[in-house]
Amino acid sequence: MSKKSGSNFSSIFPYIAIPVALIVGVLIYMFVLGNPANFEGGDPHLGHPIDGNLYGTIYKGGFIVPFLIATNIVVLTFFLERLISLFQARGTGSVDKFVHNVRNMLNNGQIDAAIAACDKQKGSVGAVMRAGLVKYKTLAADGSMDKESKVTALKQELEEATSLELPMLSKNLVILSTSASLGVLIGLLGTVSGMIKSFSAMAAGVPDPAQLSVGISEALINTFLGILASALAILLYNFFSNRIDQLTYGIDEAGFSVAQTFASKH
């Protein structure tokens, strides 16, 4: 029930987090970056940012800035969400030590103790091993099947348990990979918008320095925020992919240990 509840929450979380991030991005742009205190004359629209005021400078990045802020918030939000999920999937204690202890219990015929250890581990590796051990116990008491059929049935049970755990590990990673591309594209859109303003200021014959600086500032600010979102998303995606690979290896090793022990003892 707990895993099912967690899965349901993980499925609806993006539909809540992304709109909230967009709303927060707009609010930050309007009331934090656009605070009149950040501008000369107290006018966010016509006044220039006060020298050295970063908030006012970012505000001049234009209407693309809220979307870039939202993208960065999404990246950080799903970093925390995946970090918590993978921490829970890892379970308690060392995975290698857990697998080693369960293997020793099986060699000593302590199947119930091994199942109890899986319940205590509370991770994806423990869940897969528990499913395999329950099947192990049933097959060990079944005298109607030959050894090869029992091993096949045990391996199938382990594969089914693994197939239920792996999607939960990689869930929502696609949002990080999408943010990596989307951040650059949105930032590029803001860059192009700023360059259009700059060239428009130059097209009048005598360039307007104020309009020219506004256009260049908009282009650079959007480029910076877009690259920041993309770089963070790429780094976090690779980090989580590496952690998932380690957990997947642990799950495979655990399943192999259960099947190998059963084949040697029965």
N, C-alpha and C positions, 0 to 999 in steps of 0.2 A: 504493500500500500504506500509505503514511504517513497519507494523508487518511482512508482507510478505518479504520485503527486509531484515529485521533483521533475519528472519528465514533462508533465502537463505545464508546469510553471515555466520550464525552459522553452517550451514551444510557443507560449503566448508572450514571453518576455520581450522579444524583438518588437512586437506590435505595440507594446507599451513604451519601451525605452526610446525608440527612434522618434516618435512624435513628441515625447517629452523633451528629448535633446534639442529638437528643432525649436520648440517653444522657449526653452531656456536660452538657446543661442540668440533668439530675437530679443528676449528681455535683457540679456547682457549687453547686446548691441545698443539698444535704445536707452537703458537707464544707467548702465555702468560706463560704457565707452562714450555714450552720447550725453553724459552729464554736462550741463552748461559750465560747470567749474573747470572743465578741461580745455576750454576755448577762450580765446581773446574776445572780450566783449560779451561773454556768456551766451554766444550764439553758435550752436553746433553746425548749423547749415551754412552760414556765411563767414563766420569767424575762423581764423586759423588756430590750430592747436597751440597751446602754451609751450614755449621752448622746453624741451625735455620731457613733455607729458606723453607717455607711451599710449595711454588710453585714447586720448584725442587723436593721435597719429593713426592708430588702428581704425578708429571710427571713420576716418577719411578714406578707408579702403572701399567704401561704398556698399551697395546692397548685397554684394556677394559675401561679405564678411560674416553675417549671421549663419549662412549655410556652412561656411568653413569652420566656424566655432562649433556648430552642431556636429559636424563630422568628427572633430577632435574629441568632443564629449562622447560620441558613440564609441570611438576607439577605446577610450579610457573606461567607459562603462562595461564594454564586453571583455576588456582585459580583466576587470574585477570578477565578472560573472564566470568566465572560463577558469580563472585562478581558483575560485571557490569550488567550482564543479570538479576540477582535476584534483584538488586537495581532498575532496570527499571520495573521489574514485580511487585515489591512492590508498585510502584506508589508514589504519593505525600501525605504527611500527615499520620496520624494514620489510619490503616485499621479499627479498632474497632469503632473509632469516625466516619469514613466515613459511615460504615454500619448503625450505629445508626442514623445518619442524614438522610440517604436515607429512612430508615424505617419511620421516622417522616414525611418526605415529602409525602410518600405514604399514610400514615394515614390521612394526610390533603388533599389528592387528588391532590397533586402537581407533577404529573407524568413528565411533561416537565422539571421542575426544577430538579427532580431526575436524569433525563437523562443528563442534563447539568452538574450536579455534577459528574456523571460517566465520562463524557468527560474530566473534569478537573482533575480527579484522575489519569488517564492515566496508570493504572496498570492492572494486570490480574484480580483482584477482580472487578475493575471498568468495565472491558471489559465484564465479565460474567454478571454482574448486568445490564449493558446497553442492552445486547442482550435480557435478560429477561424482562426488562422494555419496550422495543420496542414491544415485543410480548404481554406484559401486556396491553399496550395501545390499540393494535389491537383487542385483545380478549374482552377488556372492552366495545368496541364499537360494537362488533359482537353480534347480537341478535338471530342468527340462531342456536347457540350451547347451550347445557345445561351446568350447572355449573361444573359437574364432567368432562365433555369432555374438557372444558376450562382449568381446573386445570391440567389435564393430558397433554394437549398440551403445557402449560407453563413449566411444569416440564421437558418435553422432550426437549424444546428449551434451558433450563438452562443446562441440561446434555450434549447437543451437544456443547454448548459454552465452558463448562468445559473441555470436551474431546479435544478441540482444544488448550486450554491453558496449560494443564498439561504436555504434551510432551515437550513444550518449556522450562519448568522449570527444567526438569531432563536431557535435552540434554547435551551431552559431559561429564556427570558424569562418564560414563563407562570408559572414558580415565583415570580419576583419580583412579578408582578401578583397572584398568589394570596396571597402573604405580606402584601401591602398590605391586603387585605380581611380576611385571617385574623387579623392582629395586632390590629386594632380589635375584632373579634368576641370573641377570647379575652380581651382586656383588659376588654371590657364584661362578660363572664361573671364575671371576678374582681371587677369593680366591684359588680355585683349581689350577689355572695356577701358582700362586705364590708358592703354596706348592709343586707342581711338580718340580719347579726350586730349591726349598730348598732341597728336597730329592735327586735331581740329584747332587747337590753340595756335599752332604754327602756321596753319593755312590762311590766316587772316593777313598775312604779309609781315607785320611786326608782331612777333610772338608775345603773348601775354604771359609774363613770368609766373603769375599766380596760378593761372589755369594750367600752365605747363607743369608746374610743380605738383598740383593736385592730381593730374593724370599719371605722372611718374610714380607718385606716392601710392596711388591706388593699385597700380600694376605690381609694385614691389611687395606691398603688404599682402595682397592676395597670393602672390607667388610663394611668399614665406609661409603663410598659414596652410596653403595646399601641400607644400613639400613636407611641412611638419606632420600633418595628418598622415600622409602617405608613408613617411619614414617610420613613424610609430607603429602603424598598422603592419608594415612588412616585418619589422623586428619582432613584434608580439606574435604574429602568425607563425613565424619560424620557430620562436621559442615554444609555443604550444604544440606545434607539429612534432618537435623533438621530444617533448614530454609524453605525448600520446604514443609515439613510437616505443618509448621505454616501457610504458604501461602495457602496450600490446605484446611486447616481447615477454613481459612478466606473465601475462595471461596465457600465452602459448606455452611457455615453460611449465606453468602450473598444470595445464591440461595434459601435456606430454608426460609429466611426472605421475599423474593419477593413472593414465592409461598404461604406462610402462610397469608401474607397480602391480596393477591388476593382472597384467599379462604374465608377470613373473611368479605371482603367488597363486594364481588360479588357472 
